[in-house]
Structures are given as structure tokens and as C-alpha cells.
Amino acid sequence: MSVRRLADEAIQPAEFAFSNDNLKWAERKIAEYPAGRQQSAVIPLLMRAQDQQGWVSRAAIEKVAQMLGMAYIRVLEVATFYTQFLLKPVGTNAHIQVCGTTPCMLRGAEALREVCQHRIHPEPLHTNAEGTLSWEEVECLGACVNAPMVMIGPDTYEDLTVERFEEIVEAFAGGNGKSVRPGPQIKRQFSAAEGGATTLIERPTAERTRLEFSPPPAPVAPAVAPAAQAPTTPGRKREVPEEAAPALKEPKRAMKVSIAKAEAERIQADVAAKADGTPNRAMRENATGSESPAGKIGGGKAPGKATRSAPGEGAASAGTMPDAGGKPKGKKS
């Protein structure tokens, strides 16, 4: 597809105005959208301008932008994006849009384009000698399953062959376009299978049964009615019993202990324990950390165990060890 641009300035009209009927229609269409969303009516208004003028001119774009309070460039972006908006004068009887996207191209869209080139004009967006027909190639028109297809005005003509398309072109050239039935040009209903339905063609034999709906029983009122809730005064918190929400209640002030009383109890406990601040030496005289003479007491022997003698000293030689009574153990022969 080529870049879509507005027509030359030489053929642009100086101004555009909706007719009285179209202006009333446009005002009703704008009112259908909520406040602040009236710009959503840009596409309907552009299409209405095209129906009135035959194509979308610069003046029509400026008029729509003025009515909707939009920047001109925003309306221009919409008009140049959608191929349904014709930016140049086209044929008075028909402007044929040939779909050239992949499904239609695979089903013969090139042959349809050649018909337009020979019958209307070699170049797109040019009218024939009589000015009644024009054509262009566009992207997908949304009937891929019925490819190839063309669009003329608001109608699509699908499942085309070269012969059938030539007949349609001749009908529009002679002003008899309304005699052509839009949609599939073969024996097909919309997008159904070609040749008729192939599934769900048998009449169902099962009968649908209707089950009566039994409403559920009404709820039984409880035997004991719940306790009535005390009314609350607006703006005041409802009183909650302490046993119901103990975490919400602060501890009673009578249970708190003052700092003075706690300090007095500590001093009294120190006096009872004779804690005057000096280290407690009750377990070993003058023992203080690493300076303790514990390693010197009893020669360093652990209670109830004999010490290991150096080799060659006394009975504790290489092959003997004293028993619990101090007697050496000999090797068994």
C-alpha cells in the first residue's frame, strides 16, 4: 500500500458545511457520548461528511475538528489511517476497493486487480474516462474465509471469480449497481461451508425434559432469640465488657508497681543476699578468673584418676599402666 495523502490543493474545496439534516444528525451523534468523550464521534462524523461530499476533503476534516474540539492533526490521523475514508474524488457510480492481503492474494486477488487496471484505469485512485468508476488496493477487509473479495461503498462482494467480477464492474458502470446482490457470489450462506452444511444436519431425536423447580424450604427461626444489642449513641464508642474483649481494656492502675517501690524491693533483696558489691569468693579463696590456682591444687590430678607418667618413670612404662589400686598391669603372655 502507498502512503495515504490528501488530494492536491488544486482540487480542494475552500470550505465545507454539513447540510441541515446531516448537521442535526451529527449533533445527535455527538450527544450520545458522555461528557468529555465527544471526540469518540470523529469516525461517524467523517463518514457522514464523505457520504455528503463523496470523499473527505481538507475542509471537511477541519470542520469535524472544530465541531469536536480536536486538534486538526488528530482528525487527519484518523482520516489517513482507515482506507474507508476516500481522500480524493472517486468514481461517481462506484469506487472499488480490492483486498490484497494474503488470503485474498492466494485465492486470486491479482486477477481481480488486473480487471480493474484494464476496465477502469491502469493506476489506482484514477477514474475511468466517463468518471463513473475508480479503484484502489487496500488491506484486509475482514472476509478472509470468503476470499477473494472487494468492497464497493458499504457492501462487500465475496467468493469472486474473474467472470463474476467483470459482470459486477459492468453493472456499476451502467448505473445498475443496486441490482447486484452483496455478499458471497456462490451458493454459500455468509461464511458457512461451501455447498451447504456438513455437520448438525440431522434432526435431534432426544426430547428435552423440563424439571419443575422446587424452591428451598424457608429458614426456621432459632429457638432462642439472640440477645438484644444495646443501642449505641452516634459519635460514642459502644461499651465492650472486659471479659468479651480483655485486650481492649488497659490494666488496672492498682496493679502497676512504681519505680520507687521496685528499687526498694531490689535493695532489700541485696541485703538479704549479703550482696555488698565485692566478688563472691565463697567457692575458692582468692580465685579470680584466669588467676585462679585451680591447676595447682592436688598436683593437677583429676579426682579418682591416676596421672600418666613420663616414659621410664616408675611402673608406668611403655607396656604397663597402673590399675585403680595403684598396681601395674602386665601384658598377657
Summary of the structure (lengths in Angstrom):
residues: 333
radius of gyration: 52.1
end to end distance: 113.0
largest distance: 140.9
contacts: 695
relative contact order: 0.06
helix: 35%
strand: 8%
